[in-house]
Amino acid sequence: MQIVFHCGVHGTDHDGLLKTLLQNREWLLQNGVEVVSRNRHRGVFESALNSLRGGPATPDMEEMMLDAILDNDGTQRVICSQPGFLGVPDRAITPEGLMRLSAERMAALANLFPSAEVEFFIGLKNPATLIPYCISRIEDRSYQDIMAGVQLQDMRWAPTVRDMVSAARGRRLVIWSHEDTPLIWPEVVRAIATMPGDVPLKAGLLVLGEILQPDGIRFIRDEMAAQERVTIAGRRDIFARALEQYVRPEMIETTVTLPGWTQDTIDELTAIYDRDLAEIAGLPGVEFIVP
């Protein structure tokens, strides 16, 4: 049994993975892959995590959880998606760094199914937009309270991912940059679903459809139809040209209005993020999907 945890992060997926996978439900079921809705697994996993406190589930507990979340016999690969798997927004920003409880959460999730082959998929997000997103989701604390003792320059992904690698203990850990998602969405979905490249992927343009003008989608389809054989590199080139010509700026631009933040703040955080991504892509134990 393979158990896949797609762990967000906050403000990235917006159910795009679940929507795309469900469009490909027929192929998935025929190949032993089952997508579990959040409503189906949420209470089950939370109860088990609270009970186990990070320890491993017993075989009986594993069987009970699988019985509760699965609909189909013969399932070999289970896919669960939830941005809260690695913690709530309230705990994402700490004086110790960015999402520093993630590794502990990953280890606890893996222990829900100690007899299974557990995999983790994570789309990272630029702290310059992740921090404002998380703060917007925290209702009972002020900005000053949230940021007390926090140095923005310490809001880095590389130290957190290094801890994730350690917590994964050799389990598969697949990471990509959320900002690259429009270019690599088909590869992300195929990796999670184990769909071969020669199997038609439905809803492969879902992410682009949300940020392009309608003419952009028509451009992509016309360009791909004109190709005798579309390679990954060729498709990404078509996607990139569509983004250059037909993107809806309001769908990709984020206005940050946090106290004391300037364009220099955003540029500095972005530069740190870019350096972290380069480091993470080279980490042993990380499969990094690049455009």
C-alpha positions as CSV (number, residue, x, y, z in Angstrom):
1,M,0.0,0.0,0.0
2,Q,1.2,3.5,-0.9
3,I,0.0,6.5,1.0
4,V,0.5,9.9,-0.5
5,F,0.2,13.1,1.5
6,H,0.0,16.3,-0.6
7,C,0.7,18.9,2.1
8,G,0.0,22.2,0.4
9,V,1.4,24.7,1.6
10,H,-1.0,27.3,2.6
11,G,-2.3,29.6,-0.2
12,T,-1.0,27.4,-3.0
13,D,-3.3,24.6,-4.3
14,H,-6.9,25.8,-3.7
15,D,-8.2,22.3,-4.4
16,G,-6.6,22.3,-7.8
17,L,-5.0,18.9,-7.3
18,L,-8.2,17.2,-6.1
19,K,-10.2,18.8,-9.0
20,T,-7.7,17.6,-11.5
21,L,-7.4,14.1,-10.1
22,L,-11.2,13.7,-10.0
23,Q,-11.3,14.5,-13.7
24,N,-9.0,11.5,-14.2
25,R,-11.0,9.3,-11.8
26,E,-11.6,6.5,-14.4
27,W,-8.0,5.9,-15.1
28,L,-7.0,6.2,-11.4
29,L,-9.6,3.6,-10.3
30,Q,-8.6,1.2,-13.0
31,N,-5.0,1.4,-11.8
32,G,-5.6,1.1,-8.1
33,V,-5.3,4.8,-7.2
34,E,-7.9,6.3,-5.0
35,V,-8.3,10.0,-4.1
36,V,-9.7,10.6,-0.6
37,S,-11.8,13.7,-0.1
38,R,-10.9,16.0,2.8
39,N,-14.2,15.4,4.5
40,R,-13.5,11.7,4.5
41,H,-10.1,11.7,6.1
42,R,-10.1,14.9,8.2
43,G,-11.7,13.5,11.4
44,V,-10.1,10.1,11.0
45,F,-6.5,11.4,10.8
46,E,-7.0,14.1,13.4
47,S,-8.4,11.6,15.9
48,A,-5.5,9.2,15.3
49,L,-2.8,11.9,15.5
50,N,-4.2,13.1,18.8
51,S,-4.3,9.6,20.1
52,L,-0.9,8.5,19.0
53,R,0.9,11.8,19.8
54,G,3.5,11.1,17.1
55,G,3.9,7.4,17.8
56,P,3.2,4.6,15.3
57,A,-0.2,3.2,14.7
58,T,-0.9,-0.5,15.4
59,P,-1.9,-2.8,12.5
60,D,-5.5,-2.7,13.8
61,M,-5.5,1.1,13.8
62,E,-4.1,1.2,10.3
63,E,-6.8,-1.2,9.1
64,M,-9.5,0.8,10.8
65,M,-8.4,4.0,9.2
66,L,-8.2,2.5,5.7
67,D,-11.7,1.0,6.2
68,A,-12.9,4.5,7.1
69,I,-11.4,6.4,4.2
70,L,-11.5,4.0,1.3
71,D,-14.4,3.2,-1.0
72,N,-12.9,0.7,-3.3
73,D,-11.4,-2.8,-3.0
74,G,-8.0,-3.3,-4.6
75,T,-6.7,0.2,-3.9
76,Q,-2.9,0.2,-4.0
77,R,-2.2,4.0,-3.8
78,V,-4.1,6.4,-1.6
79,I,-3.9,10.2,-2.2
80,C,-4.8,12.7,0.5
81,S,-4.5,16.4,0.0
82,Q,-4.7,19.0,2.8
83,P,-2.8,22.3,3.3
84,G,-3.2,21.8,7.1
85,F,-1.2,18.6,7.1
86,L,1.9,20.5,8.1
87,G,0.2,22.7,10.6
88,V,-2.3,25.6,10.8
89,P,-1.4,29.2,9.6
90,D,-1.3,30.3,13.2
91,R,1.9,28.3,13.7
92,A,3.6,29.0,10.4
93,I,5.4,32.1,11.5
94,T,7.6,31.7,14.6
95,P,10.8,33.3,16.0
96,E,12.5,29.9,15.2
97,G,11.7,30.2,11.5
98,L,9.2,29.4,8.8
99,M,6.8,26.4,9.4
100,R,9.3,24.8,11.8
101,L,6.8,22.2,13.1
102,S,6.5,20.7,9.6
103,A,9.1,18.0,10.1
104,E,7.5,16.9,13.3
105,R,4.1,16.8,11.6
106,M,5.5,14.8,8.7
107,A,6.9,12.2,11.0
108,A,3.6,11.9,12.8
109,L,1.7,11.5,9.5
110,A,4.1,8.8,8.4
111,N,3.5,7.0,11.7
112,L,-0.3,6.8,10.9
113,F,0.7,4.0,8.4
114,P,4.0,2.5,9.5
115,S,3.5,-0.6,7.3
116,A,2.8,1.5,4.1
117,E,5.1,3.2,1.6
118,V,4.5,6.8,2.5
119,E,5.2,9.7,0.2
120,F,5.1,13.5,0.6
121,F,4.4,16.1,-2.0
122,I,4.8,19.8,-1.2
123,G,4.6,23.0,-3.2
124,L,6.6,25.7,-1.5
125,K,5.5,29.4,-1.6
126,N,7.5,32.6,-1.6
127,P,7.6,33.9,2.0
128,A,6.9,37.3,0.6
129,T,3.3,36.1,-0.2
130,L,3.0,33.2,2.2
131,I,3.5,35.4,5.3
132,P,0.7,37.8,4.3
133,Y,-1.6,34.9,3.4
134,C,-1.1,33.2,6.7
135,I,-1.6,36.5,8.6
136,S,-4.8,37.1,6.8
137,R,-6.1,33.7,8.1
138,I,-5.3,34.5,11.7
139,E,-8.3,36.2,13.3
140,D,-7.5,36.6,17.0
141,R,-4.0,38.0,16.9
142,S,-2.6,41.3,15.7
143,Y,0.2,41.7,13.3
144,Q,2.5,42.9,16.1
145,D,1.6,39.9,18.2
146,I,2.2,37.4,15.4
147,M,5.6,39.0,14.5
148,A,6.9,39.5,18.0
149,G,10.5,38.2,18.1
150,V,10.4,37.3,14.4
151,Q,13.1,38.4,12.0
152,L,11.8,38.4,8.4
153,Q,15.2,37.3,7.1
154,D,14.8,34.1,9.1
155,M,11.6,33.1,7.3
156,R,13.4,30.6,5.1
157,W,12.5,27.3,3.6
158,A,15.9,25.7,3.4
159,P,16.3,24.9,7.1
160,T,12.8,23.6,7.3
161,V,13.2,21.4,4.3
162,R,16.4,20.0,5.7
163,D,14.5,19.0,8.8
164,M,11.8,17.5,6.5
165,V,14.4,15.3,4.8
166,S,15.6,14.1,8.2
167,A,12.0,13.4,9.3
168,A,11.1,11.6,6.1
169,R,13.8,8.9,6.8
170,G,14.2,7.9,3.2
171,R,10.6,8.2,2.3
172,R,9.9,9.9,-1.0
173,L,9.8,13.7,-0.7
174,V,8.7,15.6,-3.9
175,I,9.0,19.4,-3.8
176,W,8.3,22.2,-6.3
177,S,7.9,26.0,-6.3
178,H,4.3,27.1,-6.3
179,E,5.3,30.0,-8.6
180,D,6.4,27.4,-11.2
181,T,3.1,25.5,-11.0
182,P,1.5,26.9,-14.2
183,L,4.4,25.5,-16.2
184,I,4.8,22.1,-14.5
185,W,1.2,21.3,-13.4
186,P,1.0,18.1,-15.7
187,E,4.2,16.8,-14.2
188,V,3.1,17.4,-10.7
189,V,-0.2,15.6,-11.2
190,R,1.4,12.7,-13.1
191,A,4.0,12.3,-10.3
192,I,1.3,12.2,-7.6
193,A,-1.0,9.9,-9.5
194,T,1.7,7.8,-11.1
195,M,0.2,8.4,-14.6
196,P,2.5,7.6,-17.5
197,G,3.3,10.3,-20.0
198,D,1.4,8.5,-22.8
199,V,-1.9,8.5,-20.8
200,P,-4.1,11.5,-21.7
201,L,-4.4,13.8,-18.8
202,K,-7.7,15.5,-18.3
203,A,-7.8,19.0,-16.7
204,G,-4.1,19.5,-17.5
205,L,-4.7,23.1,-18.2
206,L,-6.7,23.8,-15.0
207,V,-4.1,26.0,-13.4
208,L,-3.5,28.0,-16.5
209,G,-7.2,28.3,-17.1
210,E,-7.5,30.3,-13.9
211,I,-4.9,32.9,-14.8
212,L,-5.1,33.2,-18.6
213,Q,-7.5,35.0,-20.8
214,P,-9.7,32.6,-22.8
215,D,-7.6,33.4,-25.9
216,G,-4.6,32.0,-24.0
217,I,-6.2,28.6,-23.6
218,R,-7.2,28.6,-27.3
219,F,-3.6,29.5,-28.2
220,I,-2.2,26.6,-26.2
221,R,-4.6,24.1,-27.7
222,D,-4.0,25.3,-31.3
223,E,-0.2,25.3,-30.7
224,M,-0.2,21.8,-29.2
225,A,-2.6,20.5,-32.0
226,A,-0.1,21.7,-34.6
227,Q,2.7,19.7,-33.1
228,E,3.3,16.2,-34.4
229,R,4.7,15.1,-31.0
230,V,4.6,17.4,-28.0
231,T,7.5,16.9,-25.6
232,I,7.6,18.2,-22.1
233,A,10.0,20.9,-23.1
234,G,7.9,21.9,-26.1
235,R,4.7,22.0,-24.0
236,R,6.4,24.2,-21.4
237,D,7.6,26.5,-24.2
238,I,4.0,26.9,-25.4
239,F,2.8,27.5,-21.8
240,A,5.5,30.1,-21.3
241,R,4.5,32.0,-24.5
242,A,0.8,31.8,-23.5
243,L,1.7,33.3,-20.1
244,E,3.7,36.1,-21.7
245,Q,0.9,37.0,-24.0
246,Y,-2.4,36.3,-22.3
247,V,-1.9,36.3,-18.5
248,R,-4.4,38.2,-16.4
249,P,-2.2,40.4,-14.2
250,E,-4.7,40.6,-11.4
251,M,-4.6,36.8,-11.0
252,I,-0.8,36.6,-10.5
253,E,-0.1,39.9,-8.7
254,T,-0.4,40.2,-4.9
255,T,-0.8,43.5,-3.1
256,V,1.0,43.4,0.3
257,T,-0.2,45.9,2.9
258,L,1.5,44.7,6.0
259,P,2.9,47.4,8.5
260,G,6.4,48.4,7.6
261,W,6.6,46.3,4.4
262,T,8.0,48.0,1.3
263,Q,9.0,46.8,-2.1
264,D,12.5,46.4,-0.8
265,T,11.1,44.0,1.9
266,I,9.4,41.9,-0.8
267,D,12.5,41.9,-3.0
268,E,14.8,40.8,-0.1
269,L,12.5,37.9,0.9
270,T,12.2,36.8,-2.8
271,A,16.0,36.8,-3.2
272,I,16.3,34.7,0.0
273,Y,13.6,32.4,-1.3
274,D,15.4,32.0,-4.7
275,R,18.6,31.0,-2.9
276,D,16.8,28.6,-0.7
277,L,15.1,26.9,-3.8
278,A,18.5,26.4,-5.4
279,E,19.8,24.8,-2.2
280,I,16.7,22.6,-1.8
281,A,16.9,21.4,-5.4
282,G,20.3,20.0,-4.6
283,L,19.5,18.3,-1.3
284,P,19.9,14.5,-1.2
285,G,16.5,13.0,-0.5
286,V,14.5,15.6,-2.4
287,E,12.9,15.2,-5.8
288,F,12.6,18.7,-7.1
289,I,10.3,19.4,-10.0
290,V,11.8,22.2,-12.1
291,P,10.3,24.0,-15.2
